[in-house]
Amino acid sequence: MTVTEKIANAKKRIYELERLIEYWNDSDHDEAKMANFSRNIENKVA
């Protein structure tokens, strides 16, 4: 793999990560995308 190919792959990964960060930031403000599940935690001994 040449240096040019490595740089191109790194730029692609950076772009994908930036898109994920934007999606996560948008979903934090959109309550329709979020589900609240209550959890019951019990201590059980086997």
N, C-alpha and C positions, 0 to 999 in steps of 0.2 A: 504494500500500500504506500503510495507516494505521500509526500507532505501535503500536496494540494488536496488529495482525497481525504486525508485526515482532517484538514481544516474544514472541508465541505461537510463532513460528517459531524464535526463539532458544532458548526453553525446550525445544522439541522436539529441537533439535540437541544441546543440553546433555544431555538425557535419553539420547539415542542414544549419545553419547560415553561417558557414565557406564556404560551397559550394555556397550559394547565394552571398556572398561577392566576391568570386573568379569570379563568372559569371558577376557581375556588373563591376568589374575591367576589365575583358576581353571585355565587351561590350562598355566600354568607348573608347577603342582603335579601335574598329571595326565599321567603318562608315557605313557599309552595314546594320547593325542592327538598325541604328538610322534613324529616320524620322524627318525632319524639317517641321513643319507646321507653316505657318504664321497665326497670330491671328489679327482679327480686333475687337478692343474693342470700343464699342460705349456707351455713357451714354444716357440711355433712361429713360424718366419719365413716369410712368404709369398714 
